[in-house]
Amino acid sequence: MAHWISEVCSGCGACAHICPVGAVLGQRREPHHIDPMRCIDCGACGRVCAAGAVHTAQDEVVARLARAAWPRPNFDLRDCTACKICVFACPVGVIQLDAQGLPSLTRPSACIGCGLCARCCPAGVIDMAVKV
């Protein structure tokens, strides 16, 4: 099930700009909508929505959140098998292999905090946390 946008959408376009897969559609100053076939349920659209128009599939409003407070992947590399699944799962390409062939977050400020890397990791070595 995909996120969805309610009628309180102002059409500002922030959600469309942040969506890593182009699932948010609409014209500026008109209500937007989310293509459920494209949506990866990352929630980034809701975290930037000033109007509180983005809802989860469970009909909960996604809270706006300062980008600095978005969760980022933390890697416990002791059990990492360097399978690269997290690299391929990242919709914004901010996880890459380092010189030792292990995954690392190369551009933390560009991470959208979707958690796909953690959900896809077969070794369970990635958790999502807010960096303070």
CNS distance restraints for C-alpha pairs under 8 A (distance, minus, plus):
assign (resid   1 and name CA) (resid  36 and name CA) 7.07 0.50 0.50
assign (resid   1 and name CA) (resid  41 and name CA) 7.90 0.50 0.50
assign (resid   1 and name CA) (resid  57 and name CA) 5.47 0.50 0.50
assign (resid   2 and name CA) (resid  34 and name CA) 7.76 0.50 0.50
assign (resid   2 and name CA) (resid  35 and name CA) 7.98 0.50 0.50
assign (resid   2 and name CA) (resid  36 and name CA) 5.07 0.50 0.50
assign (resid   2 and name CA) (resid  37 and name CA) 7.94 0.50 0.50
assign (resid   2 and name CA) (resid  39 and name CA) 5.73 0.50 0.50
assign (resid   2 and name CA) (resid  40 and name CA) 7.11 0.50 0.50
assign (resid   2 and name CA) (resid  41 and name CA) 5.77 0.50 0.50
assign (resid   2 and name CA) (resid  56 and name CA) 6.95 0.50 0.50
assign (resid   2 and name CA) (resid  57 and name CA) 5.50 0.50 0.50
assign (resid   3 and name CA) (resid  34 and name CA) 6.94 0.50 0.50
assign (resid   3 and name CA) (resid  36 and name CA) 7.40 0.50 0.50
assign (resid   3 and name CA) (resid  39 and name CA) 7.13 0.50 0.50
assign (resid   3 and name CA) (resid  41 and name CA) 6.05 0.50 0.50
assign (resid   3 and name CA) (resid  43 and name CA) 7.39 0.50 0.50
assign (resid   3 and name CA) (resid  54 and name CA) 6.82 0.50 0.50
assign (resid   3 and name CA) (resid  55 and name CA) 5.56 0.50 0.50
assign (resid   3 and name CA) (resid  56 and name CA) 4.51 0.50 0.50
assign (resid   3 and name CA) (resid  57 and name CA) 5.19 0.50 0.50
assign (resid   4 and name CA) (resid  33 and name CA) 6.55 0.50 0.50
assign (resid   4 and name CA) (resid  34 and name CA) 5.61 0.50 0.50
assign (resid   4 and name CA) (resid  54 and name CA) 5.70 0.50 0.50
assign (resid   4 and name CA) (resid  55 and name CA) 5.30 0.50 0.50
assign (resid   4 and name CA) (resid  56 and name CA) 6.52 0.50 0.50
assign (resid   4 and name CA) (resid  57 and name CA) 7.08 0.50 0.50
assign (resid   5 and name CA) (resid   9 and name CA) 6.82 0.50 0.50
assign (resid   5 and name CA) (resid  32 and name CA) 6.76 0.50 0.50
assign (resid   5 and name CA) (resid  33 and name CA) 5.49 0.50 0.50
assign (resid   5 and name CA) (resid  34 and name CA) 6.67 0.50 0.50
assign (resid   5 and name CA) (resid  53 and name CA) 5.27 0.50 0.50
assign (resid   5 and name CA) (resid  54 and name CA) 4.49 0.50 0.50
assign (resid   5 and name CA) (resid  55 and name CA) 6.11 0.50 0.50
assign (resid   6 and name CA) (resid  53 and name CA) 5.02 0.50 0.50
assign (resid   6 and name CA) (resid  54 and name CA) 6.40 0.50 0.50
assign (resid   6 and name CA) (resid  55 and name CA) 7.35 0.50 0.50
assign (resid   7 and name CA) (resid  31 and name CA) 6.62 0.50 0.50
assign (resid   7 and name CA) (resid  53 and name CA) 7.08 0.50 0.50
assign (resid   8 and name CA) (resid  31 and name CA) 7.65 0.50 0.50
assign (resid   8 and name CA) (resid  51 and name CA) 6.58 0.50 0.50
assign (resid   8 and name CA) (resid  52 and name CA) 7.55 0.50 0.50
assign (resid   8 and name CA) (resid  53 and name CA) 5.50 0.50 0.50
assign (resid   9 and name CA) (resid  30 and name CA) 7.64 0.50 0.50
assign (resid   9 and name CA) (resid  31 and name CA) 5.03 0.50 0.50
assign (resid   9 and name CA) (resid  32 and name CA) 6.66 0.50 0.50
assign (resid   9 and name CA) (resid  51 and name CA) 6.17 0.50 0.50
assign (resid   9 and name CA) (resid  52 and name CA) 7.72 0.50 0.50
assign (resid   9 and name CA) (resid  53 and name CA) 5.23 0.50 0.50
assign (resid  10 and name CA) (resid  29 and name CA) 5.97 0.50 0.50
assign (resid  10 and name CA) (resid  30 and name CA) 6.38 0.50 0.50
assign (resid  10 and name CA) (resid  31 and name CA) 5.88 0.50 0.50
assign (resid  10 and name CA) (resid  51 and name CA) 6.87 0.50 0.50
assign (resid  11 and name CA) (resid  26 and name CA) 7.39 0.50 0.50
assign (resid  11 and name CA) (resid  27 and name CA) 6.81 0.50 0.50
assign (resid  11 and name CA) (resid  28 and name CA) 5.10 0.50 0.50
assign (resid  11 and name CA) (resid  29 and name CA) 4.04 0.50 0.50
assign (resid  11 and name CA) (resid  30 and name CA) 4.46 0.50 0.50
assign (resid  11 and name CA) (resid  31 and name CA) 4.82 0.50 0.50
assign (resid  11 and name CA) (resid  32 and name CA) 5.97 0.50 0.50
assign (resid  12 and name CA) (resid  28 and name CA) 5.93 0.50 0.50
assign (resid  12 and name CA) (resid  29 and name CA) 5.84 0.50 0.50
assign (resid  12 and name CA) (resid  30 and name CA) 7.93 0.50 0.50
assign (resid  13 and name CA) (resid  17 and name CA) 6.21 0.50 0.50
assign (resid  13 and name CA) (resid  26 and name CA) 7.90 0.50 0.50
assign (resid  13 and name CA) (resid  27 and name CA) 7.79 0.50 0.50
assign (resid  13 and name CA) (resid  28 and name CA) 6.06 0.50 0.50
assign (resid  13 and name CA) (resid  29 and name CA) 7.91 0.50 0.50
assign (resid  13 and name CA) (resid  32 and name CA) 7.81 0.50 0.50
assign (resid  14 and name CA) (resid  18 and name CA) 6.36 0.50 0.50
assign (resid  14 and name CA) (resid  45 and name CA) 7.34 0.50 0.50
assign (resid  14 and name CA) (resid  48 and name CA) 6.37 0.50 0.50
assign (resid  14 and name CA) (resid  49 and name CA) 6.66 0.50 0.50
assign (resid  15 and name CA) (resid  19 and name CA) 6.13 0.50 0.50
assign (resid  15 and name CA) (resid  24 and name CA) 6.69 0.50 0.50
assign (resid  15 and name CA) (resid  44 and name CA) 7.40 0.50 0.50
assign (resid  15 and name CA) (resid  45 and name CA) 4.23 0.50 0.50
assign (resid  15 and name CA) (resid  46 and name CA) 6.97 0.50 0.50
assign (resid  15 and name CA) (resid  48 and name CA) 6.32 0.50 0.50
assign (resid  15 and name CA) (resid  49 and name CA) 6.35 0.50 0.50
assign (resid  16 and name CA) (resid  22 and name CA) 6.82 0.50 0.50
assign (resid  16 and name CA) (resid  23 and name CA) 7.48 0.50 0.50
assign (resid  16 and name CA) (resid  24 and name CA) 4.84 0.50 0.50
assign (resid  16 and name CA) (resid  25 and name CA) 6.55 0.50 0.50
assign (resid  16 and name CA) (resid  45 and name CA) 7.12 0.50 0.50
assign (resid  18 and name CA) (resid  44 and name CA) 6.58 0.50 0.50
assign (resid  18 and name CA) (resid  45 and name CA) 6.24 0.50 0.50
assign (resid  18 and name CA) (resid  48 and name CA) 7.87 0.50 0.50
assign (resid  19 and name CA) (resid  23 and name CA) 6.56 0.50 0.50
assign (resid  19 and name CA) (resid  24 and name CA) 6.63 0.50 0.50
assign (resid  19 and name CA) (resid  44 and name CA) 6.62 0.50 0.50
assign (resid  19 and name CA) (resid  45 and name CA) 6.11 0.50 0.50
assign (resid  20 and name CA) (resid  91 and name CA) 6.04 0.50 0.50
assign (resid  20 and name CA) (resid  92 and name CA) 6.17 0.50 0.50
assign (resid  21 and name CA) (resid  38 and name CA) 6.61 0.50 0.50
assign (resid  21 and name CA) (resid  39 and name CA) 7.07 0.50 0.50
assign (resid  21 and name CA) (resid  40 and name CA) 7.72 0.50 0.50
assign (resid  21 and name CA) (resid  91 and name CA) 7.27 0.50 0.50
assign (resid  22 and name CA) (resid  38 and name CA) 7.21 0.50 0.50
assign (resid  23 and name CA) (resid  34 and name CA) 5.40 0.50 0.50
assign (resid  23 and name CA) (resid  35 and name CA) 5.05 0.50 0.50
assign (resid  23 and name CA) (resid  36 and name CA) 7.33 0.50 0.50
assign (resid  23 and name CA) (resid  37 and name CA) 7.88 0.50 0.50
assign (resid  23 and name CA) (resid  38 and name CA) 5.02 0.50 0.50
assign (resid  23 and name CA) (resid  39 and name CA) 5.26 0.50 0.50
assign (resid  24 and name CA) (resid  32 and name CA) 6.71 0.50 0.50
assign (resid  24 and name CA) (resid  33 and name CA) 5.73 0.50 0.50
assign (resid  24 and name CA) (resid  34 and name CA) 4.48 0.50 0.50
assign (resid  24 and name CA) (resid  35 and name CA) 6.38 0.50 0.50
assign (resid  25 and name CA) (resid  32 and name CA) 5.51 0.50 0.50
assign (resid  25 and name CA) (resid  33 and name CA) 5.40 0.50 0.50
assign (resid  25 and name CA) (resid  34 and name CA) 6.07 0.50 0.50
assign (resid  25 and name CA) (resid  35 and name CA) 7.20 0.50 0.50
assign (resid  26 and name CA) (resid  30 and name CA) 6.64 0.50 0.50
assign (resid  26 and name CA) (resid  31 and name CA) 6.49 0.50 0.50
assign (resid  26 and name CA) (resid  32 and name CA) 4.31 0.50 0.50
assign (resid  26 and name CA) (resid  33 and name CA) 6.38 0.50 0.50
assign (resid  27 and name CA) (resid  31 and name CA) 7.40 0.50 0.50
assign (resid  27 and name CA) (resid  32 and name CA) 6.92 0.50 0.50
assign (resid  34 and name CA) (resid  39 and name CA) 6.92 0.50 0.50
assign (resid  35 and name CA) (resid  39 and name CA) 6.17 0.50 0.50
assign (resid  41 and name CA) (resid  56 and name CA) 7.92 0.50 0.50
assign (resid  41 and name CA) (resid 114 and name CA) 7.72 0.50 0.50
assign (resid  42 and name CA) (resid 112 and name CA) 7.77 0.50 0.50
assign (resid  42 and name CA) (resid 113 and name CA) 7.42 0.50 0.50
assign (resid  42 and name CA) (resid 114 and name CA) 4.30 0.50 0.50
assign (resid  42 and name CA) (resid 115 and name CA) 7.27 0.50 0.50
assign (resid  42 and name CA) (resid 116 and name CA) 7.70 0.50 0.50
assign (resid  43 and name CA) (resid  47 and name CA) 6.46 0.50 0.50
assign (resid  43 and name CA) (resid  56 and name CA) 7.82 0.50 0.50
assign (resid  43 and name CA) (resid  62 and name CA) 7.09 0.50 0.50
assign (resid  43 and name CA) (resid 114 and name CA) 6.65 0.50 0.50
assign (resid  44 and name CA) (resid  48 and name CA) 6.58 0.50 0.50
assign (resid  44 and name CA) (resid 112 and name CA) 6.07 0.50 0.50
assign (resid  44 and name CA) (resid 113 and name CA) 7.40 0.50 0.50
assign (resid  44 and name CA) (resid 114 and name CA) 7.03 0.50 0.50
assign (resid  45 and name CA) (resid  49 and name CA) 6.33 0.50 0.50
assign (resid  45 and name CA) (resid  54 and name CA) 7.01 0.50 0.50
assign (resid  46 and name CA) (resid  52 and name CA) 7.09 0.50 0.50
assign (resid  46 and name CA) (resid  53 and name CA) 7.35 0.50 0.50
assign (resid  46 and name CA) (resid  54 and name CA) 4.91 0.50 0.50
assign (resid  46 and name CA) (resid  55 and name CA) 7.20 0.50 0.50
assign (resid  46 and name CA) (resid  61 and name CA) 7.70 0.50 0.50
assign (resid  46 and name CA) (resid  62 and name CA) 4.89 0.50 0.50
assign (resid  46 and name CA) (resid  63 and name CA) 6.38 0.50 0.50
assign (resid  46 and name CA) (resid  64 and name CA) 6.18 0.50 0.50
assign (resid  47 and name CA) (resid  62 and name CA) 6.35 0.50 0.50
assign (resid  47 and name CA) (resid  63 and name CA) 5.75 0.50 0.50
assign (resid  47 and name CA) (resid  64 and name CA) 4.09 0.50 0.50
assign (resid  47 and name CA) (resid  65 and name CA) 5.02 0.50 0.50
assign (resid  47 and name CA) (resid  66 and name CA) 7.57 0.50 0.50
assign (resid  48 and name CA) (resid  64 and name CA) 5.53 0.50 0.50
assign (resid  48 and name CA) (resid  65 and name CA) 6.73 0.50 0.50
assign (resid  48 and name CA) (resid  66 and name CA) 7.83 0.50 0.50
assign (resid  49 and name CA) (resid  53 and name CA) 6.68 0.50 0.50
assign (resid  49 and name CA) (resid  54 and name CA) 6.96 0.50 0.50
assign (resid  49 and name CA) (resid  64 and name CA) 5.92 0.50 0.50
assign (resid  50 and name CA) (resid  64 and name CA) 6.59 0.50 0.50
assign (resid  52 and name CA) (resid  61 and name CA) 6.45 0.50 0.50
assign (resid  52 and name CA) (resid  62 and name CA) 6.91 0.50 0.50
assign (resid  52 and name CA) (resid  63 and name CA) 6.84 0.50 0.50
assign (resid  52 and name CA) (resid  64 and name CA) 7.05 0.50 0.50
assign (resid  53 and name CA) (resid  61 and name CA) 6.99 0.50 0.50
assign (resid  53 and name CA) (resid  62 and name CA) 7.97 0.50 0.50
assign (resid  54 and name CA) (resid  61 and name CA) 5.81 0.50 0.50
assign (resid  54 and name CA) (resid  62 and name CA) 5.75 0.50 0.50
assign (resid  55 and name CA) (resid  59 and name CA) 5.34 0.50 0.50
assign (resid  55 and name CA) (resid  60 and name CA) 5.16 0.50 0.50
assign (resid  55 and name CA) (resid  61 and name CA) 4.29 0.50 0.50
assign (resid  55 and name CA) (resid  62 and name CA) 5.49 0.50 0.50
assign (resid  56 and name CA) (resid  60 and name CA) 5.23 0.50 0.50
assign (resid  56 and name CA) (resid  61 and name CA) 6.39 0.50 0.50
assign (resid  56 and name CA) (resid  62 and name CA) 6.54 0.50 0.50
assign (resid  65 and name CA) (resid  69 and name CA) 6.50 0.50 0.50
assign (resid  65 and name CA) (resid  70 and name CA) 6.96 0.50 0.50
assign (resid  66 and name CA) (resid  70 and name CA) 6.94 0.50 0.50
assign (resid  68 and name CA) (resid 109 and name CA) 7.98 0.50 0.50
assign (resid  68 and name CA) (resid 131 and name CA) 7.87 0.50 0.50
assign (resid  69 and name CA) (resid 130 and name CA) 5.86 0.50 0.50
assign (resid  69 and name CA) (resid 131 and name CA) 7.32 0.50 0.50
assign (resid  70 and name CA) (resid 112 and name CA) 7.21 0.50 0.50
assign (resid  70 and name CA) (resid 113 and name CA) 5.66 0.50 0.50
assign (resid  70 and name CA) (resid 130 and name CA) 6.01 0.50 0.50
assign (resid  71 and name CA) (resid 113 and name CA) 4.95 0.50 0.50
assign (resid  71 and name CA) (resid 114 and name CA) 7.95 0.50 0.50
assign (resid  71 and name CA) (resid 128 and name CA) 5.50 0.50 0.50
assign (resid  71 and name CA) (resid 129 and name CA) 4.67 0.50 0.50
assign (resid  71 and name CA) (resid 130 and name CA) 4.28 0.50 0.50
assign (resid  71 and name CA) (resid 131 and name CA) 7.08 0.50 0.50
assign (resid  72 and name CA) (resid 108 and name CA) 7.27 0.50 0.50
assign (resid  72 and name CA) (resid 111 and name CA) 6.83 0.50 0.50
assign (resid  72 and name CA) (resid 112 and name CA) 7.87 0.50 0.50
assign (resid  72 and name CA) (resid 113 and name CA) 5.27 0.50 0.50
assign (resid  72 and name CA) (resid 115 and name CA) 7.74 0.50 0.50
assign (resid  72 and name CA) (resid 128 and name CA) 5.30 0.50 0.50
assign (resid  72 and name CA) (resid 129 and name CA) 5.50 0.50 0.50
assign (resid  72 and name CA) (resid 130 and name CA) 5.97 0.50 0.50
assign (resid  72 and name CA) (resid 131 and name CA) 6.97 0.50 0.50
assign (resid  73 and name CA) (resid 105 and name CA) 7.36 0.50 0.50
assign (resid  73 and name CA) (resid 113 and name CA) 7.48 0.50 0.50
assign (resid  73 and name CA) (resid 115 and name CA) 7.17 0.50 0.50
assign (resid  73 and name CA) (resid 117 and name CA) 7.54 0.50 0.50
assign (resid  73 and name CA) (resid 118 and name CA) 7.12 0.50 0.50
assign (resid  73 and name CA) (resid 126 and name CA) 6.06 0.50 0.50
assign (resid  73 and name CA) (resid 127 and name CA) 5.61 0.50 0.50
assign (resid  73 and name CA) (resid 128 and name CA) 4.57 0.50 0.50
assign (resid  73 and name CA) (resid 129 and name CA) 6.46 0.50 0.50
assign (resid  74 and name CA) (resid 126 and name CA) 5.51 0.50 0.50
assign (resid  74 and name CA) (resid 127 and name CA) 5.35 0.50 0.50
assign (resid  74 and name CA) (resid 128 and name CA) 6.05 0.50 0.50
assign (resid  74 and name CA) (resid 129 and name CA) 6.85 0.50 0.50
assign (resid  75 and name CA) (resid 103 and name CA) 7.78 0.50 0.50
assign (resid  75 and name CA) (resid 104 and name CA) 7.35 0.50 0.50
assign (resid  75 and name CA) (resid 125 and name CA) 5.75 0.50 0.50
assign (resid  75 and name CA) (resid 126 and name CA) 4.74 0.50 0.50
assign (resid  75 and name CA) (resid 127 and name CA) 6.81 0.50 0.50
assign (resid  76 and name CA) (resid  80 and name CA) 7.25 0.50 0.50
assign (resid  76 and name CA) (resid 125 and name CA) 5.04 0.50 0.50
assign (resid  76 and name CA) (resid 126 and name CA) 6.38 0.50 0.50
assign (resid  77 and name CA) (resid 102 and name CA) 7.45 0.50 0.50
assign (resid  77 and name CA) (resid 125 and name CA) 6.48 0.50 0.50
assign (resid  79 and name CA) (resid 123 and name CA) 6.78 0.50 0.50
assign (resid  79 and name CA) (resid 125 and name CA) 6.58 0.50 0.50
assign (resid  80 and name CA) (resid 102 and name CA) 7.53 0.50 0.50
assign (resid  80 and name CA) (resid 123 and name CA) 6.35 0.50 0.50
assign (resid  80 and name CA) (resid 125 and name CA) 6.23 0.50 0.50
assign (resid  81 and name CA) (resid 123 and name CA) 7.26 0.50 0.50
assign (resid  82 and name CA) (resid 101 and name CA) 6.55 0.50 0.50
assign (resid  82 and name CA) (resid 102 and name CA) 5.45 0.50 0.50
assign (resid  82 and name CA) (resid 103 and name CA) 6.92 0.50 0.50
assign (resid  84 and name CA) (resid  88 and name CA) 6.44 0.50 0.50
assign (resid  84 and name CA) (resid  97 and name CA) 7.70 0.50 0.50
assign (resid  84 and name CA) (resid 103 and name CA) 7.30 0.50 0.50
assign (resid  85 and name CA) (resid  89 and name CA) 5.99 0.50 0.50
assign (resid  85 and name CA) (resid 117 and name CA) 7.48 0.50 0.50
assign (resid  85 and name CA) (resid 120 and name CA) 6.75 0.50 0.50
assign (resid  85 and name CA) (resid 121 and name CA) 6.48 0.50 0.50
assign (resid  86 and name CA) (resid  90 and name CA) 6.16 0.50 0.50
assign (resid  86 and name CA) (resid  95 and name CA) 7.04 0.50 0.50
assign (resid  86 and name CA) (resid 103 and name CA) 7.63 0.50 0.50
assign (resid  86 and name CA) (resid 116 and name CA) 7.58 0.50 0.50
assign (resid  86 and name CA) (resid 117 and name CA) 4.46 0.50 0.50
assign (resid  86 and name CA) (resid 118 and name CA) 7.32 0.50 0.50
assign (resid  86 and name CA) (resid 120 and name CA) 6.52 0.50 0.50
assign (resid  86 and name CA) (resid 121 and name CA) 6.17 0.50 0.50
assign (resid  87 and name CA) (resid  93 and name CA) 7.01 0.50 0.50
assign (resid  87 and name CA) (resid  94 and name CA) 7.88 0.50 0.50
assign (resid  87 and name CA) (resid  95 and name CA) 5.18 0.50 0.50
assign (resid  87 and name CA) (resid  96 and name CA) 5.72 0.50 0.50
assign (resid  87 and name CA) (resid  97 and name CA) 7.58 0.50 0.50
assign (resid  87 and name CA) (resid 103 and name CA) 7.20 0.50 0.50
assign (resid  87 and name CA) (resid 117 and name CA) 7.43 0.50 0.50
assign (resid  88 and name CA) (resid  93 and name CA) 7.85 0.50 0.50
assign (resid  89 and name CA) (resid 116 and name CA) 6.09 0.50 0.50
assign (resid  89 and name CA) (resid 117 and name CA) 5.67 0.50 0.50
assign (resid  89 and name CA) (resid 120 and name CA) 7.05 0.50 0.50
assign (resid  90 and name CA) (resid  94 and name CA) 6.81 0.50 0.50
assign (resid  90 and name CA) (resid  95 and name CA) 6.57 0.50 0.50
assign (resid  90 and name CA) (resid 116 and name CA) 6.47 0.50 0.50
assign (resid  90 and name CA) (resid 117 and name CA) 6.02 0.50 0.50
assign (resid  92 and name CA) (resid 110 and name CA) 7.51 0.50 0.50
assign (resid  92 and name CA) (resid 111 and name CA) 6.93 0.50 0.50
assign (resid  92 and name CA) (resid 112 and name CA) 7.62 0.50 0.50
assign (resid  94 and name CA) (resid 105 and name CA) 5.80 0.50 0.50
assign (resid  94 and name CA) (resid 106 and name CA) 5.44 0.50 0.50
assign (resid  94 and name CA) (resid 107 and name CA) 5.42 0.50 0.50
assign (resid  94 and name CA) (resid 108 and name CA) 7.20 0.50 0.50
assign (resid  94 and name CA) (resid 110 and name CA) 6.84 0.50 0.50
assign (resid  94 and name CA) (resid 111 and name CA) 6.26 0.50 0.50
assign (resid  95 and name CA) (resid 103 and name CA) 6.29 0.50 0.50
assign (resid  95 and name CA) (resid 104 and name CA) 5.53 0.50 0.50
assign (resid  95 and name CA) (resid 105 and name CA) 4.67 0.50 0.50
assign (resid  95 and name CA) (resid 106 and name CA) 5.81 0.50 0.50
assign (resid  95 and name CA) (resid 107 and name CA) 7.75 0.50 0.50
assign (resid  96 and name CA) (resid 102 and name CA) 7.95 0.50 0.50
assign (resid  96 and name CA) (resid 103 and name CA) 5.41 0.50 0.50
assign (resid  96 and name CA) (resid 104 and name CA) 5.69 0.50 0.50
assign (resid  96 and name CA) (resid 105 and name CA) 6.66 0.50 0.50
assign (resid  96 and name CA) (resid 106 and name CA) 6.41 0.50 0.50
assign (resid  97 and name CA) (resid 101 and name CA) 5.04 0.50 0.50
assign (resid  97 and name CA) (resid 102 and name CA) 4.89 0.50 0.50
assign (resid  97 and name CA) (resid 103 and name CA) 4.28 0.50 0.50
assign (resid  97 and name CA) (resid 104 and name CA) 6.07 0.50 0.50
assign (resid  98 and name CA) (resid 102 and name CA) 5.39 0.50 0.50
assign (resid  98 and name CA) (resid 103 and name CA) 6.07 0.50 0.50
assign (resid  98 and name CA) (resid 104 and name CA) 6.37 0.50 0.50
assign (resid 107 and name CA) (resid 111 and name CA) 6.79 0.50 0.50
assign (resid 113 and name CA) (resid 128 and name CA) 7.67 0.50 0.50
assign (resid 115 and name CA) (resid 119 and name CA) 6.25 0.50 0.50
assign (resid 115 and name CA) (resid 128 and name CA) 6.40 0.50 0.50
assign (resid 116 and name CA) (resid 120 and name CA) 5.97 0.50 0.50
assign (resid 117 and name CA) (resid 121 and name CA) 6.06 0.50 0.50
assign (resid 117 and name CA) (resid 126 and name CA) 7.14 0.50 0.50
assign (resid 118 and name CA) (resid 124 and name CA) 7.02 0.50 0.50
assign (resid 118 and name CA) (resid 125 and name CA) 7.56 0.50 0.50
assign (resid 118 and name CA) (resid 126 and name CA) 4.84 0.50 0.50
assign (resid 118 and name CA) (resid 127 and name CA) 5.71 0.50 0.50
assign (resid 118 and name CA) (resid 128 and name CA) 6.92 0.50 0.50
assign (resid 121 and name CA) (resid 125 and name CA) 6.84 0.50 0.50
assign (resid 121 and name CA) (resid 126 and name CA) 6.81 0.50 0.50
